Amino acid sequence: MTVKTKPWEEVRANLPNTAKFQATVESERRQALAEIIEYNLAELRRMRQVTQAELARQLGVAQPSLSALERRADVQVSTLREYVEGLGGYLELSAVFDDVRVPLSLLEPVKTD
């Protein structure tokens, strides 16, 4: 049996463009992530099968305050963390750049000298 070989240049010319392939994968990943991120707080709460009254009691706030929070477009990270923890989860926060995803701590800042 004779195996026909090809020159490396020909093989390499037929390989997918690595940078273009990486960009396509990253674009698809971001699109999938965007679909997940589009849940608002009320949808998240309903998904966890928790009523506003139940979560308000868990958080120690009045139900109308919780309703107002769910309608806000801008929520402090500490408030969002309490909300998610009230639903039994924990909040993860990351800084996302083109080349890296950096998990950020939600703990109290460390004092440096």
C-alpha positions, 0 to 999 in steps of 0.5 A: 500500500502506497501512502501519498504525502503532501508538502507541509505548505499545502497541509498548512494552507488547508488548516482553518485560520487559528485567529479567525477560528478563535474569534468565531468560538469567542463570538459564539461563547459571548452570544451564549453567555448573553442569552444567560445574562438576560435574566432579570432579578424577578425571572431569577427569583421565579426560576428558583420558585420563590415569591417576593414575600418569601424573599423579602422575609428572608432578606428582612425587607418589605415586599414593596421594597423588594418589588422596587429593587427588581425593577431597578436598572442599576443595583449595587453589587452588595445588594445583588449579592444579598439577593442571590444569597437570599435565593440560596446561591452565591454571586460570582463576579468576573472582569472579562477582557478579550484574552482573559477572564479574571474572577474578582473577590466579593469579600471586604477589601484587604487593607495594605500599608 
